[in-house]
């Protein structure tokens, strides 16, 4: 396998250390913040912030931990797929961007964007956890729907910016 068919050495690990550190910190945050939740957690809310679903605390925490590792798995699968010698990468001007002299940088950029999006999703999950903890501190529990919409708006704006970066990067021939 030649150098043009694998992720460059500085991206060789399938999980960037910063992303792994973020997942660990997020896991600790979820675990610690969940300790203040009642045994039966208001875990689902309608658009107005009213509770419409409950879970026991232990399954709630377990569900969040599983959801937390999903973005990490996406990064691992993406990076391994990109490292494959027969990786099918669909890009505009594919021949240009995947030419041997540019392939490593192209893969590094795609891998970096994937890690950035995974990080954003993890941060958003922590934000939602914080909102749920705050909601459960009230009686009756109520989610701040304006804060939820604000968080979703920020997440969507970041995702659109990332998509714009990808399109801008690969539309042109550098």
Backbone as JSON, one array per atom type, in Angstrom:
{
  "sequence": "XXXXXXXXXXXXXXXXXXXXXXXXXXXXXXXXXXXXXXXXXXXXXXXXXXXXXXXXXXXXXXXXXXXXXXXXXXXXXXXXXXXXXXXXXXXXXXXXXXXXXXXXXXXXXXXXXXXXXXXXXXXXXXXXXXXXXXXXXXXXXXXXXXXXXXXXXXXXXXXXXXXXXXXXXXXXXX",
  "N": [[0.84, -1.18, 0.0], [0.74, 2.09, -0.99], [1.86, 5.46, -0.12], [0.0, 7.21, -1.12], [-2.39, 6.01, -0.76], [-3.42, 5.95, 1.8], [-4.41, 7.4, 4.96], [-2.68, 10.33, 5.84], [0.34, 10.32, 7.9], [0.13, 12.03, 10.21], [-2.55, 11.94, 10.67], [-3.03, 9.37, 11.12], [-3.99, 7.9, 13.34], [-7.19, 6.74, 14.08], [-8.89, 8.22, 15.62], [-8.81, 11.5, 16.47], [-6.78, 12.88, 19.06], [-7.82, 15.16, 20.46], [-10.56, 14.95, 19.99], [-11.13, 12.54, 21.24], [-10.51, 13.27, 23.88], [-12.53, 15.18, 24.24], [-14.82, 13.53, 24.13], [-14.42, 11.99, 26.42], [-14.48, 13.99, 28.43], [-17.1, 14.91, 28.0], [-18.53, 12.59, 28.65], [-17.93, 12.4, 31.39], [-19.11, 14.8, 32.23], [-21.83, 14.28, 31.6], [-22.3, 12.06, 33.25], [-21.79, 13.13, 35.87], [-23.58, 15.35, 35.97], [-25.97, 14.05, 35.73], [-26.37, 12.9, 38.16], [-27.78, 14.58, 39.8], [-30.33, 14.34, 38.95], [-33.78, 13.27, 39.3], [-35.02, 9.99, 40.37], [-36.87, 9.11, 38.48], [-36.79, 10.44, 35.42], [-37.76, 13.34, 33.69], [-37.67, 13.13, 30.42], [-38.35, 13.64, 27.83], [-39.77, 16.11, 25.78], [-42.35, 18.33, 24.61], [-42.83, 20.69, 21.88], [-43.38, 23.04, 23.22], [-42.07, 22.77, 25.54], [-43.2, 21.21, 27.48], [-43.42, 18.26, 29.49], [-43.51, 15.07, 27.98], [-42.68, 12.53, 28.21], [-41.06, 10.06, 30.19], [-38.22, 8.54, 31.88], [-36.44, 6.03, 33.69], [-33.65, 6.89, 35.74], [-31.14, 5.45, 35.46], [-31.34, 3.96, 32.92], [-31.67, 6.23, 31.33], [-29.19, 7.6, 31.6], [-27.52, 5.61, 30.52], [-28.47, 5.54, 27.89], [-27.75, 8.11, 26.99], [-24.97, 7.87, 27.11], [-24.49, 5.96, 25.13], [-25.43, 7.37, 22.9], [-23.54, 9.38, 22.96], [-21.17, 8.13, 22.07], [-21.7, 7.64, 19.41], [-21.08, 9.77, 17.44], [-18.31, 9.54, 17.59], [-17.9, 6.97, 16.6], [-18.69, 7.39, 13.96], [-16.59, 9.01, 13.06], [-14.44, 7.21, 13.31], [-15.19, 5.15, 11.49], [-15.36, 6.64, 9.1], [-12.69, 7.6, 8.83], [-11.28, 5.19, 8.63], [-12.42, 4.18, 6.31], [-11.56, 6.13, 4.47], [-8.87, 5.6, 4.55], [-8.61, 3.26, 3.18], [-7.24, 1.57, 0.36], [-8.82, 1.42, -1.93], [-10.72, 3.36, -1.62], [-13.79, 4.93, -2.2], [-14.29, 7.98, -3.05], [-16.35, 10.6, -3.49], [-16.15, 13.46, -5.15], [-16.36, 16.82, -6.5], [-14.41, 17.52, -9.37], [-12.81, 15.3, -9.01], [-10.54, 13.84, -10.0], [-8.54, 15.76, -9.92], [-8.42, 16.51, -7.13], [-7.83, 14.08, -5.93], [-5.47, 13.33, -6.99], [-2.18, 11.95, -6.78], [-0.35, 13.85, -5.62], [-2.01, 15.56, -4.17], [-3.79, 14.05, -2.71], [-3.33, 13.19, 0.0], [-3.62, 15.62, 1.47], [-6.26, 16.26, 0.79], [-7.7, 14.12, 1.95], [-6.97, 14.54, 4.6], [-8.26, 16.98, 5.06], [-11.01, 16.3, 4.73], [-11.25, 14.39, 6.75], [-10.72, 16.01, 8.96], [-12.91, 17.78, 8.89], [-14.97, 15.97, 9.38], [-14.35, 15.22, 12.0], [-14.69, 17.68, 13.25], [-17.47, 18.1, 12.92], [-18.41, 15.92, 14.42], [-17.5, 16.7, 16.93], [-19.05, 19.01, 17.32], [-21.61, 17.85, 17.51], [-21.32, 16.37, 19.86], [-20.87, 18.4, 21.74], [-23.32, 19.69, 21.49], [-25.01, 17.67, 22.47], [-24.22, 17.66, 25.15], [-25.09, 20.21, 25.86], [-27.87, 19.9, 25.56], [-28.25, 18.0, 27.56], [-27.66, 19.58, 29.78], [-29.83, 21.35, 29.62], [-31.93, 19.53, 30.11], [-31.34, 18.71, 32.72], [-31.7, 21.15, 34.04], [-34.42, 21.48, 33.44], [-35.57, 19.4, 34.9], [-35.2, 20.31, 37.44], [-37.27, 21.9, 38.07], [-40.67, 22.08, 39.27], [-43.74, 21.49, 38.08], [-41.58, 19.57, 35.85], [-40.05, 21.43, 33.2], [-38.92, 22.2, 30.02], [-36.74, 24.64, 28.74], [-37.79, 25.93, 26.0], [-37.04, 27.99, 24.28], [-34.29, 28.19, 24.72], [-33.57, 25.7, 23.78], [-34.24, 25.9, 21.06], [-32.48, 27.93, 20.38], [-30.03, 26.61, 20.76], [-30.27, 24.58, 18.81], [-30.35, 26.2, 16.56], [-27.77, 27.33, 16.55], [-26.27, 24.97, 16.23], [-27.21, 24.13, 13.67], [-26.36, 26.34, 12.13], [-23.59, 26.07, 12.38], [-23.24, 23.59, 11.12], [-24.1, 24.21, 8.53], [-22.14, 26.08, 7.87], [-19.91, 24.39, 7.85], [-20.62, 22.72, 5.71], [-20.59, 24.62, 3.68], [-17.84, 25.25, 3.71], [-16.8, 22.8, 2.79], [-17.92, 22.66, 0.19], [-16.87, 25.02, -0.92], [-14.14, 24.48, -0.77], [-13.78, 22.23, -2.46], [-14.91, 22.88, -4.9], [-13.35, 24.42, -6.47], [-10.25, 24.4, -8.28], [-7.39, 24.31, -6.66]],
  "CA": [[0.0, 0.0, 0.0], [1.58, 3.28, -1.12], [1.49, 6.61, 0.7], [-1.16, 7.89, -1.7], [-3.6, 5.23, -0.51], [-3.76, 5.88, 3.22], [-4.46, 8.69, 5.62], [-1.32, 10.77, 6.17], [0.82, 9.91, 9.21], [-0.37, 12.82, 11.33], [-3.96, 11.6, 10.85], [-3.07, 7.91, 11.07], [-4.89, 7.37, 14.36], [-8.54, 6.93, 13.57], [-9.57, 9.19, 16.46], [-7.91, 12.57, 16.91], [-6.72, 12.97, 20.52], [-8.71, 16.2, 20.97], [-11.92, 14.42, 19.96], [-11.2, 11.54, 22.31], [-10.58, 14.02, 25.14], [-13.87, 15.77, 24.32], [-15.77, 12.46, 24.46], [-14.21, 11.65, 27.83], [-15.01, 15.11, 29.23], [-18.56, 14.9, 27.86], [-19.01, 11.46, 29.44], [-17.84, 12.79, 32.8], [-20.15, 15.82, 32.44], [-23.15, 13.61, 31.6], [-22.4, 11.24, 34.47], [-21.91, 13.98, 37.06], [-24.8, 16.17, 35.95], [-27.13, 13.15, 35.88], [-26.53, 12.51, 39.57], [-28.76, 15.46, 40.43], [-31.66, 14.06, 38.4], [-34.6, 12.37, 40.12], [-34.99, 8.58, 39.95], [-37.64, 9.08, 37.23], [-36.37, 11.67, 34.75], [-38.52, 13.89, 32.57], [-36.64, 12.99, 29.39], [-38.84, 14.01, 26.5], [-40.58, 17.32, 25.92], [-42.95, 18.78, 23.36], [-42.28, 21.95, 21.37], [-43.58, 24.13, 24.18], [-41.26, 22.49, 26.72], [-43.94, 20.38, 28.44], [-42.99, 16.86, 29.53], [-44.4, 14.06, 27.4], [-42.03, 11.24, 28.34], [-40.2, 9.85, 31.36], [-37.36, 7.35, 31.91], [-35.69, 5.85, 34.93], [-32.36, 7.57, 35.61], [-30.05, 4.58, 34.95], [-31.43, 3.81, 31.45], [-31.47, 7.54, 30.72], [-27.74, 7.82, 31.52], [-26.96, 4.63, 29.57], [-28.84, 5.99, 26.53], [-26.91, 9.26, 26.64], [-23.59, 7.41, 26.89], [-24.49, 5.33, 23.81], [-25.54, 8.45, 21.92], [-22.27, 10.1, 23.01], [-20.11, 7.48, 21.29], [-22.05, 7.54, 17.99], [-20.24, 10.62, 16.58], [-16.97, 8.97, 17.61], [-17.93, 5.84, 15.66], [-18.74, 7.95, 12.6], [-15.23, 9.44, 12.73], [-13.62, 6.0, 13.13], [-15.58, 4.49, 10.23], [-14.97, 7.52, 7.99], [-11.23, 7.61, 8.68], [-10.86, 3.88, 8.13], [-12.84, 4.09, 4.9], [-10.67, 6.98, 3.69], [-7.54, 4.98, 4.52], [-8.62, 2.09, 2.3], [-6.64, 1.88, -0.94], [-9.87, 1.51, -2.96], [-11.76, 4.25, -1.09], [-14.59, 5.6, -3.2], [-14.53, 9.33, -2.57], [-17.08, 11.31, -4.52], [-15.87, 14.89, -5.07], [-16.23, 17.53, -7.77], [-13.02, 17.55, -9.82], [-12.23, 14.16, -8.29], [-9.2, 13.5, -10.49], [-7.62, 16.79, -9.44], [-8.28, 16.47, -5.68], [-7.31, 12.79, -5.49], [-4.17, 13.07, -7.63], [-1.23, 11.56, -5.72], [0.27, 14.98, -4.92], [-3.0, 16.26, -3.36], [-4.68, 13.1, -2.04], [-3.15, 13.23, 1.46], [-4.23, 16.84, 2.0], [-7.71, 16.14, 0.61], [-8.18, 13.2, 2.98], [-6.78, 15.22, 5.88], [-9.32, 17.99, 5.18], [-12.3, 15.6, 4.94], [-11.17, 13.8, 8.09], [-10.83, 17.11, 9.92], [-14.3, 18.25, 8.9], [-15.76, 14.94, 10.04], [-14.07, 15.35, 13.43], [-15.32, 18.92, 13.71], [-18.92, 17.86, 13.04], [-18.6, 15.02, 15.56], [-17.31, 17.53, 18.13], [-20.24, 19.85, 17.46], [-22.71, 17.02, 17.99], [-21.05, 16.03, 21.26], [-21.11, 19.62, 22.51], [-24.77, 19.89, 21.5], [-25.58, 16.68, 23.39], [-23.98, 18.17, 26.51], [-25.99, 21.36, 26.03], [-29.22, 19.37, 25.78], [-28.23, 17.4, 28.9], [-27.75, 20.69, 30.73], [-31.22, 21.82, 29.59], [-32.76, 18.52, 30.77], [-31.08, 18.81, 34.16], [-32.41, 22.36, 34.49], [-35.87, 21.24, 33.35], [-35.97, 18.51, 35.99], [-35.08, 21.03, 38.71], [-38.54, 22.59, 38.28], [-41.82, 21.22, 39.55], [-43.43, 20.32, 37.27], [-40.45, 19.79, 34.94], [-40.34, 22.17, 31.96], [-37.72, 22.51, 29.24], [-36.69, 25.99, 28.17], [-37.84, 25.68, 24.56], [-36.28, 29.03, 23.59], [-32.88, 27.8, 24.8], [-33.4, 24.55, 22.88], [-34.26, 26.42, 19.69], [-31.22, 28.66, 20.2], [-28.98, 25.6, 20.58], [-30.46, 23.96, 17.49], [-29.98, 27.21, 15.56], [-26.31, 27.39, 16.52], [-25.81, 23.72, 15.62], [-27.52, 24.18, 12.25], [-25.48, 27.34, 11.52], [-22.25, 25.47, 12.3], [-23.28, 22.54, 10.1], [-24.16, 24.89, 7.24], [-20.8, 26.64, 7.64], [-19.05, 23.27, 7.48], [-20.99, 22.32, 4.34], [-20.09, 25.68, 2.81], [-16.39, 25.05, 3.61], [-16.55, 21.66, 1.91], [-18.25, 23.04, -1.19], [-15.89, 26.03, -1.33], [-12.83, 23.83, -0.9], [-13.67, 21.26, -3.55], [-15.46, 23.42, -6.16], [-12.28, 25.04, -7.25], [-8.98, 23.71, -8.39], [-6.5, 25.21, -5.94]],
  "C": [[0.89, 1.24, 0.0], [1.06, 4.42, -0.27], [0.25, 7.31, 0.17], [-2.47, 7.16, -1.4], [-3.94, 5.09, 0.96], [-3.8, 7.29, 3.8], [-3.05, 9.08, 6.01], [-0.97, 10.45, 7.62], [0.25, 10.72, 10.36], [-1.87, 12.61, 11.57], [-4.13, 10.09, 10.95], [-3.98, 7.31, 12.14], [-6.31, 7.67, 13.88], [-9.35, 7.91, 14.4], [-8.57, 10.26, 16.88], [-7.93, 12.67, 18.44], [-7.66, 14.01, 21.11], [-10.16, 15.7, 21.0], [-12.11, 13.38, 21.06], [-11.3, 12.22, 23.67], [-11.96, 14.66, 25.32], [-14.91, 14.72, 24.71], [-15.65, 12.08, 25.94], [-14.78, 12.74, 28.74], [-16.55, 15.14, 29.18], [-19.16, 13.75, 28.67], [-19.0, 11.77, 30.92], [-18.93, 13.82, 33.12], [-21.54, 15.17, 32.53], [-23.33, 12.82, 32.88], [-22.62, 12.11, 35.7], [-23.2, 14.78, 37.09], [-26.04, 15.31, 36.12], [-27.37, 12.75, 37.32], [-27.55, 13.38, 40.29], [-30.19, 15.21, 39.93], [-32.46, 13.16, 39.34], [-34.53, 10.94, 39.58], [-35.78, 8.39, 38.65], [-37.44, 10.45, 36.58], [-37.38, 12.07, 33.68], [-37.51, 13.98, 31.43], [-37.08, 13.38, 28.0], [-39.84, 15.14, 26.67], [-41.18, 17.68, 24.57], [-42.35, 20.13, 22.97], [-42.41, 23.12, 22.32], [-42.79, 23.89, 25.46], [-41.97, 21.67, 27.78], [-43.49, 18.92, 28.35], [-44.01, 15.98, 28.84], [-43.73, 12.68, 27.39], [-41.08, 11.19, 29.52], [-39.37, 8.59, 31.18], [-36.78, 7.24, 33.32], [-34.29, 6.41, 34.68], [-31.27, 6.67, 35.0], [-30.17, 4.34, 33.45], [-31.24, 5.13, 30.71], [-29.98, 7.82, 30.54], [-27.12, 6.88, 30.51], [-27.26, 5.05, 28.13], [-27.97, 7.16, 26.09], [-25.47, 8.82, 26.35], [-23.47, 6.73, 25.52], [-24.53, 6.4, 22.72], [-24.21, 9.22, 21.84], [-21.2, 9.46, 22.13], [-20.45, 7.37, 19.8], [-21.24, 8.48, 17.09], [-18.81, 10.11, 16.5], [-16.87, 7.8, 16.63], [-17.96, 6.31, 14.21], [-17.33, 8.38, 12.16], [-14.34, 8.22, 12.47], [-13.92, 5.34, 11.79], [-15.15, 5.33, 9.03], [-13.47, 7.48, 7.76], [-10.71, 6.27, 8.18], [-11.24, 3.71, 6.67], [-11.92, 4.93, 4.01], [-9.28, 6.38, 3.57], [-7.47, 3.79, 3.57], [-8.06, 2.46, 0.93], [-7.68, 2.04, -2.06], [-11.02, 2.41, -2.49], [-12.46, 4.97, -2.23], [-14.99, 6.96, -2.63], [-15.14, 10.12, -3.71], [-16.9, 12.82, -4.29], [-16.0, 15.53, -6.44], [-14.73, 17.59, -8.13], [-12.2, 16.46, -9.12], [-10.8, 13.84, -8.71], [-8.16, 14.49, -9.97], [-7.35, 16.6, -7.94], [-7.68, 15.15, -5.18], [-6.04, 12.38, -6.24], [-3.16, 12.8, -6.52], [-0.62, 12.74, -4.95], [-0.69, 15.76, -4.02], [-3.85, 15.33, -2.49], [-4.55, 13.16, -0.51], [-3.82, 14.45, 2.07], [-5.75, 16.81, 1.88], [-8.31, 15.25, 1.7], [-8.06, 13.83, 4.36], [-7.9, 16.24, 6.1], [-10.67, 17.33, 5.48], [-12.34, 14.99, 6.35], [-11.33, 14.86, 9.17], [-12.24, 17.64, 10.02], [-15.21, 17.25, 9.6], [-15.57, 15.03, 11.55], [-14.71, 16.61, 14.01], [-16.82, 18.73, 13.89], [-19.22, 16.94, 14.21], [-18.47, 15.81, 16.86], [-18.53, 18.42, 18.38], [-21.43, 19.06, 18.0], [-22.54, 16.65, 19.45], [-21.31, 17.23, 22.16], [-22.61, 19.89, 22.6], [-25.45, 18.91, 22.45], [-25.39, 17.14, 24.84], [-24.88, 19.36, 26.82], [-27.41, 20.88, 26.32], [-29.3, 18.71, 27.16], [-28.36, 18.48, 29.97], [-29.18, 21.23, 30.79], [-32.16, 20.83, 30.3], [-32.56, 18.56, 32.28], [-31.8, 20.03, 34.73], [-33.91, 22.16, 34.48], [-36.36, 20.39, 34.52], [-35.83, 19.16, 37.36], [-36.37, 21.77, 39.04], [-39.63, 21.57, 38.63], [-43.07, 21.96, 39.1], [-42.26, 20.63, 36.32], [-40.89, 20.52, 33.66], [-39.02, 22.54, 31.29], [-37.82, 23.93, 28.7], [-36.63, 25.85, 26.65], [-37.09, 26.76, 23.77], [-34.79, 28.71, 23.6], [-32.6, 26.61, 23.87], [-33.35, 25.0, 21.43], [-32.96, 27.19, 19.4], [-30.07, 27.68, 19.97], [-29.07, 24.92, 19.23], [-30.05, 24.92, 16.37], [-28.47, 27.32, 15.42], [-25.75, 26.14, 15.86], [-26.03, 23.74, 14.11], [-26.6, 25.17, 11.53], [-24.06, 26.77, 11.36], [-22.19, 24.39, 11.23], [-23.33, 23.15, 8.7], [-22.81, 25.51, 6.89], [-19.83, 25.55, 7.21], [-19.34, 22.81, 6.06], [-20.47, 23.35, 3.34], [-18.58, 25.54, 2.62], [-16.04, 23.89, 2.68], [-16.79, 22.01, 0.45], [-17.21, 24.02, -1.72], [-14.54, 25.39, -1.61], [-12.74, 23.01, -2.17], [-14.32, 21.71, -4.86], [-14.36, 23.89, -7.08], [-11.09, 24.09, -7.36], [-7.94, 24.66, -7.84], [-5.35, 25.69, -6.74]]
}
